[in-house]
Amino acid sequence: MSNETIYLKGPFGTGIRYKGRTPFLGMLKLGSACLILGVAGISLYKYKKKIDIDEEIRKDKAVTQNKIDFDNVHTENNRQKKNTRGEIKKDVLLRQTREYSSNCQTESGVSQLSLHSWIEKFHSEYVMPDYSTIPILADVLAASPDGYQDAMMLHLLSAFGGICFSKVRAEFLDKKFHSPSLLTIIEGASGSGKGNFNTVYKVLFHRILESDRNKLKLEGCQQIIQTAGINVSASKFMDILAFNQGVHIYAMETELVKVYEAFSRKGGLEFSYLRNAFDNDEVYQNNNGRSSTRGSFPVYFNCTFTGTPNAVESLINEKEVEGGTARRFCFSVIPELSADSPTLDLPKGAALENIRDQIDEWRRTYSFYHDPVNGDIPCSEYAVNLDYVNRALKKWTDQQYEQYLEDHIAERNGMRNGIACIAFHCAIVLHMLAGNPDADQRRKRKAVENLSVYIANYCMERYITKFSKTDSNVLQAITDFAVGRQSPVPARREPTKEEIEWWHSRRGTKDEKGKVIGLGTIAKKLGISKDKLSYLFRKYENNQL
């Protein structure tokens, strides 16, 4: 046997060298082949396993992506379903609104919402403060029908502010002195008793109306006139402004349609006069025919207008809202007609004459007086300190901003300072009606403060209801209207003379439980307010029932 040298190559560049006998060579070749096959098999197994792992990873990724896609689709479907349900709910509410509107009182083809429902909702959140310490105001509000007190108060403040306290001034939060300039609109359905406001005006200010009527009959009269119709021409209006020398004109109009016509006709009044009136800005006229009316004159003008919802929308349309006319007004409402017609029970006889005497005295002191030689002379401006009201209204404006951050009603933020100013003008009149109380008369001042904040809340909520375009407010109004199913205010029975007499005799005594029977207990038994009961007791004591 010969020796041989062999070289066997393996995979991946490996190999072995052998030198020896030939028989062993065969065995070596076989072993080498087995080794090569083993290494190749292991390599093939590892490669296949890698492929399998990659496939599993790919499948896992695919499953994960499919799950993500499914979840996204599911979420989108839920969102769409939620939006769809919201749209359906909104459509249902709108449909319910339209269906209910067909049963509501209509005027000129436009359905009227229930004003009584709004009054009830407002009073469920804001209770009218005590006003018994403010003479005349307490008498008239107690004599007014249920649901009319808010509107009647704003009406009285506009009239008394312009006629009795025209020259009173007070410094507001803006560090400027303000006059009691007030513009009021009272909204009510046809036949709901809007004429009662005109009745109060004519009864309380009867002497002044007669005096001004006689003055207007005099040709070329250059006396101070405080009461004028809204249909006066623009040139005549300027004449009165010039002659009045800063004393307010007051206008009462029961039909807003006439107001709309007066502001629409050529040569009539302009909406800019109303905007100027609240801030007492000047208007200019160049009248070549009358040198006395040429020049610039500050507008001192208060008013009360009453009308139906349609008439209010016609007068204060979107243009006037955008132009700033609406933000100068106090908007108020009265309820729809109930089973019994609303009636007033105003003071009569000596009690009424005492009120008229007080009006004349206030007018001579704070508006103008008559001199036998020089005629009508405006009073000097009279400043009062209303810092106690300013503190309350500053707190109120801050609270309104905090509320705006929650409800996102833009008008609440945009109007809070303007409405605080309206409430401040009301406070000037309330303060004077209360007798110009000093710091020691805390109860009267507290009544003025509380009523001023109450008026601010009232004017704000009513303005938002009428003019807000915020989605949340619109949807809330739709919801309230759809589910409320509002109805006219139920009639309340007036206590009889016998009931008043009997309860008057029991006042101050003790009941079966030993508790003193006071005004609150009696008022609750009779179903009327304490202020109303006090008014009826006074009438009984004066033999006026």
C-alpha positions, 0 to 999 in steps of 0.5 A, a space after each residue: 500500500 502506498 502513501 498518498 497526500 490528499 486535501 479535502 475541502 469543506 464548506 465556507 473555505 475550510 478543509 483538511 490535509 491528510 497523508 497516509 495509506 490509501 485504504 484509510 483514504 476512503 473512510 476519510 472521504 466518507 467522513 468528510 462527506 457526512 460532515 459536509 452534509 451535516 454542516 449544510 443541513 444545519 445551515 439549511 435548518 437555520 435559514 428555514 427557521 429565519 424565514 419562518 420567523 420573518 413570516 411570523 413577524 410579518 403576520 403579527 404586523 399584519 394582524 396588529 395593523 388590521 386591529 388598529 384599522 378595525 379600532 379606527 373604523 369602530 371609533 369613527 363609526 361610534 363618532 358618526 353614530 353619536 353625531 347622527 344621534 345628535 342631529 336626530 335629537 336636534 331634528 326632533 327638537 326642531 320638529 317638536 318646536 314647529 309642531 308646538 308652534 302651530 298651536 301657539 298664538 300667531 301674529 303675521 304668520 310668525 309663532 310666538 313663544 311663551 313669555 310666561 315660561 321665560 319669566 318662570 325660568 328666570 325667577 327660578 334662578 333669581 328672586 326679586 329682592 325686597 323693595 318695601 323700603 322704596 316708596 312709590 315703587 313699592 306701592 305701584 309694584 304691589 298694585 301690579 298684576 302677577 308677572 308684571 313687576 319686573 317690567 313695571 319697575 323698569 318702566 317706572 325707573 325710565 319715567 322717574 329718571 327722565 322726569 323727576 331726576 334728570 339733573 342727578 349725576 353719579 360716578 360709575 366704574 368708568 370714572 365718568 359721571 352718568 345721568 339716569 338715562 334709560 331706554 325700555 322695551 316691554 314685550 308682550 303678546 296681543 291683549 296681554 295688558 301692555 296698556 297698563 304701563 300707559 295707565 300708570 304713566 298717565 295716572 302718576 304724571 297727570 299734572 305734568 302731561 297737562 302742563 306740557 300739553 298746554 305749553 305745546 299749544 303756545 306758538 313759538 313756546 320756548 319753555 321746557 317740555 318733558 313729555 313728547 310723542 314719538 311721532 314728533 319730527 326731527 326738527 321739532 325734536 331738536 327744538 325741544 332739546 335746545 330749549 330743554 338745556 339738558 333736561 330729559 324728554 320722556 316718551 311713552 308709546 304703547 305700539 311699537 309699530 308707530 315707533 317703527 313708522 316714526 323712525 322710518 319716515 322721511 324727516 322723522 327721528 333716527 336710530 342714532 338719536 336713541 344710541 346718543 340718548 343713553 350716553 347723552 352724546 350730541 347731535 347736530 342741526 343746521 336750521 337756517 330758519 331758526 337760529 335757536 336750533 342751530 348747533 350741537 345739542 346733547 340728547 337727553 331722552 328716556 322712553 318706554 316702548 311696548 309691543 308684540 314680539 314681532 314688533 320688537 323684532 321689526 324695530 330692533 332688527 339685526 342691523 340695529 343689533 350690530 349697530 349698537 342700538 339694542 345694547 342700550 335698551 332694557 328688554 323686558 317681558 310680561 306673561 300671556 293673557 290668563 283666564 282673568 284680564 290683568 288689572 291695576 289697583 293703583 292708589 286713589 284719592 289722597 294717597 294718589 295726590 300725595 304721590 303727585 305732590 312728591 313727583 312735583 317736589 322732586 321735579 322742582 329740585 332735580 330737573 327744572 323749576 319755573 320762575 315767574 319772570 325768567 320762565 323755566 330754568 334747569 336745575 344745577 347738576 346734583 351729584 350723589 355717591 353710589 360707590 356702594 352700588 359700584 362695588 356690587 356691580 364690579 363683583 357682578 361683572 367679574 362673576 359674569 366673566 367667570 360664567 362666560 368661561 364656563 358657558 362660552 356665550 360671547 354676548 355675556 362677556 361682550 355685554 357685561 360692562 354695558 349692562 352693568 352701566 344700565 343697572 347703574 343708571 337704574 341705581 341712580 333712580 332707585 337711590 333717589 326714590 329711596 330718599 337719597 339715603 346716607 350710609 346710616 340708612 343701611 336697609 334702604 341702601 341694601 335694597 338699592 344695591 340688591 335691586 341693581 344687581 337683580 336688574 343687571 341679571 335680568 337685562 343680561 339673561 333677557 338680552 342673551 335670550 333674544 340676541 345670542 348666536 352662541 350654539 349652546 344658547 340656541 340649542 338650550 333655548 330649543 330644548 327648553 321650548 320643546 320640552 317645556 310645553 309652556 302655558 299662560 300664567 294661571 290666574 291667582 285669586 285676589 284676597 277678599 276684603 273679609 280675608 284681609 280684615 280677618 288676617 289683619 286682626 290676627 297679625 302679631 298674635 300666636 298660632 296654636 303652636 305658639 308661633 307669632 303670626 307675621 306677614 310672611 305666614 299670612 302672605 303664604 296662607 293667601 298665596 301672595 307676596 309680602 309686599 302685596 300683603 303690606 300694600 293691601 293692609 295699608 289700603 285696609 287701614 286707610 279704608 280704601 279696600 
